[in-house]
């Protein structure tokens, strides 16, 4: 029996653990992953923000990449075909600065054979032209979700920002807009200052905080949101170990994704997948799915 | 092939102001087959600092399964690394990056190895390899000040070596580019590693007419 399998809209996953990125193929067999969530695609190529765009913090890091990507055309002609060599579903993250950007990318990228779901990025804190507005005003979030749902060939997950007063309200809005699932949380807005110049370390001034430092925030938000929506949640935010995975599932996530931890340990996804069964034994759990929402059920 | 291993500290010593020489041993050394590559070290097994530190490989000893790095301890991570003692272990990921093209220079040729500050260490393994294939190596090494100078004797053991300091407190007063200009020897290739400003100056001056210029 596969004790880690998960069934989600559009996604039949070997394991409930998602990985990240092309560079990691040199470390382990990517087919081992439940799915791969690729970096945001926008209609046109983007070079991102000026450097420095990464700054370390205690148990975390700030980034202000600014949605650097080669653009829709190249992602469809090069990146996605490259990934077809691995037996692993892709969740394509899409971004833009106006609704038409989102629908243009969604309509095309959702037709790629290995793209099984879209992740709607309405919560990038590093893009000035509107990215964050989509993720902070419930009505706007609902509208963009609806528009993308209308053109997408695959289920649509919406990535929620923690930088809001009431995340439940946002979750309900995108559920009403037709979202098939949620992914949460995106990074928390943060800033670091240089001791000598007294100015921000990041050229973009502020950035998104990720890593173990934000885990308790993610757990709290998933715990709350999962009790108020009926669509599944893919949890993320500081996951660094098997124990973290279980905690996210207890909070109410149905699956998890690992981002930042890949930077310090490129084998992390592979290790978590290998070590999870042992932890399940220790906790007396037969299947990972039994953990979902245990904290409030 | 990139590997991940907890390697053992064989020696660690301070060799100049804030500059440390660290030798580690382990199986990972067998994957190190070119000069100029680097490794990623974890400063501790906690979450702060979160990320690994990139440190260049200074020399490789396959027989003893050891490699040596020289790094400057001036941030949180490198300061923690400098406290590691013999027999302690360090989590290493590597080797990473593209090395210097040793094959650019052939037997009997004269090449320049130009390094600046913490860019000097990777040139040492490169110089050993070039020397062993019969290439005549000339080293030009630039440092800020006398207290920052390291490995002068080691480089001098392989070939002609010039030291320049920016403040004139040791060796030639000035920058590595000043030394290159004053050289009477002819050379076919330049290998260089150091601060961006230094590399730009070298590229501007010699990028067009030398047989080969490898900068990193």
Interface residues (C-beta under 8 A of the other chain):
Chain A: X26 X27 X56 X57 X58 X59 X60 X61 X211 X212 X240 X260 X263 X264 X265 X266 X267
Chain B: X2 X4 X42 X47 X48 X49 X50 X51 X52 X93
